[in-house]
Amino acid sequence: MRAIIQRVTKASVTVGEEEISSIGRGLCVLLGVSVEDTQKDADYIVRKILHLRLFEDDSGRAWAKSVMDRDFEVLCVSQFTLQCVLKGNKPDFHAAMPAELAQPFYASILKSMRSSYKPELIKDGKFGACMQVSIQNDGPVTIELTSPTGPSDLRQAAFQTEAPVVVFHGP
C-alpha cells in the first residue's frame, strides 16, 4: 500500500461540478492499494497517518504534534495510479487491487481510521470517480509512505524463508 500524505491548510474533492468533500487544516492522503495488501498493511498505514508528527505544538515547535493531537481533519482519496509501474513511457496498473476488491478494502481502511479517531474529522472522495482534488499544501510538506508488504517475487520469498542455522565449532 502506498500513501502520499500532504499537510494542508485546506483540501477538497469535486466530481463534475459537485463538491463531494472538503477539509480545513489537516492532512490530504492519496491512497493506492495493491493486489498484495493485507489487513496488516492497512493497520500500518492508518496508524502512521494518524500519528505522524507533522504539525507544530502550541509553542510553535515544529514536527511535534499529529493530526490527532491537534484535532485536525483528514481527507482520504483512493488513487489506484499510485500502484503504477512504468513500462517504457506507458503506465501499467496490474499491481493495483481490482476495483471490486479494492472498494470494500478501502472502505475498511476508512472505517478503521474513523474508529481510531473522530469519525466526523475523516472525510473521503468518491471511490472510482474521476475526481478533481484541490490541495493547498502547507509548507510544502509531502510524505511518501509505503507499507511493509511481503515480496511479490516467489524467488525472493524462497530466500526469505527460515533456513536452519549451522554453527561450526572448531579450532
C-alpha positions as CSV (number, residue, x, y, z in Angstrom):
1,M,0.0,0.0,0.0
2,R,1.3,3.4,-0.9
3,A,0.1,6.8,0.5
4,I,1.1,10.3,-0.4
5,I,0.4,12.4,2.7
6,Q,0.3,16.2,2.4
7,R,0.0,18.7,5.2
8,V,-2.7,21.1,4.1
9,T,-4.3,24.4,5.1
10,K,-7.4,23.1,3.0
11,A,-8.3,20.5,0.5
12,S,-11.4,19.4,-1.4
13,V,-12.7,16.8,-3.8
14,T,-15.0,17.7,-6.7
15,V,-16.8,15.3,-9.0
16,G,-18.1,17.1,-12.1
17,E,-19.5,20.3,-10.7
18,E,-20.3,18.9,-7.2
19,E,-18.0,19.3,-4.2
20,I,-18.0,15.9,-2.5
21,S,-15.8,16.7,0.5
22,S,-13.6,19.4,1.9
23,I,-11.4,19.9,4.9
24,G,-9.6,22.8,6.6
25,R,-6.2,22.3,8.2
26,G,-5.0,18.7,8.3
27,L,-3.8,16.0,6.0
28,C,-4.8,15.1,2.5
29,V,-4.0,11.4,1.8
30,L,-3.8,9.9,-1.6
31,L,-4.0,6.1,-1.1
32,G,-3.2,3.4,-3.6
33,V,-4.0,-0.2,-2.7
34,S,-2.0,-3.1,-4.3
35,V,-3.0,-6.6,-5.1
36,E,-0.7,-7.8,-2.3
37,D,-2.1,-5.7,0.5
38,T,-3.5,-7.2,3.7
39,Q,-5.1,-6.0,6.8
40,K,-1.7,-5.7,8.4
41,D,-0.8,-3.2,5.7
42,A,-4.0,-1.3,6.3
43,D,-3.4,-1.2,10.1
44,Y,0.2,0.1,9.5
45,I,-1.0,2.9,7.1
46,V,-3.9,4.0,9.4
47,R,-1.6,4.1,12.4
48,K,1.1,6.1,10.6
49,I,-1.3,8.6,9.0
50,L,-3.0,9.4,12.4
51,H,0.3,9.6,14.4
52,L,2.8,11.2,12.0
53,R,4.1,14.3,13.8
54,L,3.8,16.9,11.0
55,F,2.4,19.8,13.0
56,E,3.8,22.4,15.4
57,D,2.8,22.4,19.1
58,D,1.2,25.4,20.9
59,S,4.6,27.0,21.4
60,G,5.5,26.8,17.7
61,R,7.9,23.9,17.9
62,A,7.8,22.1,14.5
63,W,7.3,18.4,14.0
64,A,5.8,17.9,17.4
65,K,2.1,17.0,17.0
66,S,0.0,14.6,15.0
67,V,-3.3,15.3,13.3
68,M,-5.0,13.7,16.3
69,D,-3.1,15.8,18.8
70,R,-4.3,18.9,17.0
71,D,-7.9,17.8,16.3
72,F,-7.3,18.4,12.6
73,E,-9.1,16.8,9.6
74,V,-8.1,14.1,7.2
75,L,-9.2,13.8,3.6
76,C,-8.6,10.4,2.0
77,V,-8.7,9.9,-1.7
78,S,-8.5,6.5,-3.3
79,Q,-5.9,6.6,-6.1
80,F,-5.0,3.4,-7.9
81,T,-2.5,5.2,-10.1
82,L,-0.1,5.2,-7.1
83,Q,0.4,1.5,-7.9
84,C,1.6,2.2,-11.4
85,V,4.7,0.5,-12.9
86,L,6.1,2.2,-15.9
87,K,6.7,0.0,-19.0
88,G,8.7,2.4,-21.1
89,N,6.5,5.5,-21.1
90,K,3.2,3.7,-20.6
91,P,1.8,3.2,-17.1
92,D,0.8,-0.4,-16.1
93,F,-1.7,-0.8,-13.3
94,H,-1.6,-4.6,-12.8
95,A,-0.2,-4.1,-9.3
96,A,-3.3,-2.2,-8.2
97,M,-6.0,-4.1,-6.5
98,P,-9.0,-4.6,-8.8
99,A,-11.8,-2.2,-8.1
100,E,-14.3,-4.9,-7.0
101,L,-11.9,-5.9,-4.2
102,A,-10.3,-2.5,-3.6
103,Q,-13.6,-0.7,-2.8
104,P,-14.5,-2.8,0.3
105,F,-10.9,-2.9,1.4
106,Y,-10.6,0.9,1.1
107,A,-13.9,1.3,2.9
108,S,-12.5,-0.8,5.7
109,I,-9.5,1.5,6.0
110,L,-11.8,4.5,6.3
111,K,-13.8,2.6,9.0
112,S,-10.6,1.8,10.9
113,M,-9.5,5.4,10.7
114,R,-12.8,6.7,11.9
115,S,-12.9,4.2,14.8
116,S,-9.4,5.2,15.8
117,Y,-10.1,8.9,15.7
118,K,-13.1,11.3,15.5
119,P,-15.3,10.0,12.7
120,E,-16.6,13.4,11.8
121,L,-13.0,14.6,11.0
122,I,-12.3,11.8,8.5
123,K,-13.5,12.7,5.0
124,D,-13.5,10.9,1.7
125,G,-13.6,11.4,-2.0
126,K,-15.8,9.2,-4.2
127,F,-14.3,5.8,-4.9
128,G,-13.9,5.1,-8.7
129,A,-15.0,8.5,-9.8
130,C,-12.9,10.9,-11.9
131,M,-12.2,13.4,-9.2
132,Q,-10.6,16.9,-9.1
133,V,-8.6,17.2,-6.0
134,S,-7.7,20.7,-4.8
135,I,-4.8,20.7,-2.3
136,Q,-3.3,23.8,-0.6
137,N,-0.1,22.3,0.6
138,D,1.2,23.8,3.9
139,G,4.9,24.0,4.0
140,P,5.1,22.4,1.5
141,V,5.1,19.1,3.4
142,T,4.7,15.9,1.5
143,I,5.5,12.4,2.9
144,E,5.5,9.2,0.8
145,L,4.6,6.2,2.9
146,T,4.8,2.5,1.8
147,S,3.5,-0.3,3.9
148,P,5.9,-3.2,4.6
149,T,4.4,-5.8,2.3
150,G,6.0,-9.2,1.6
151,P,7.9,-9.9,-1.5
152,S,5.9,-10.3,-4.7
153,D,8.6,-12.4,-6.5
154,L,8.4,-16.0,-5.4
155,R,12.1,-16.4,-5.9
156,Q,12.7,-13.6,-3.4
157,A,10.2,-15.3,-1.0
158,A,12.2,-18.5,-1.2
159,F,15.3,-16.7,0.0
160,Q,13.4,-15.2,2.9
161,T,12.1,-18.4,4.4
162,E,13.7,-19.7,7.6
163,A,16.7,-21.8,6.9
164,P,18.4,-23.9,9.5
165,V,21.2,-22.2,11.3
166,V,24.5,-24.1,11.2
167,V,27.1,-23.4,13.9
168,F,30.7,-24.6,13.3
169,H,32.7,-25.5,16.4
170,G,36.3,-25.8,15.7
171,P,39.8,-24.6,16.4
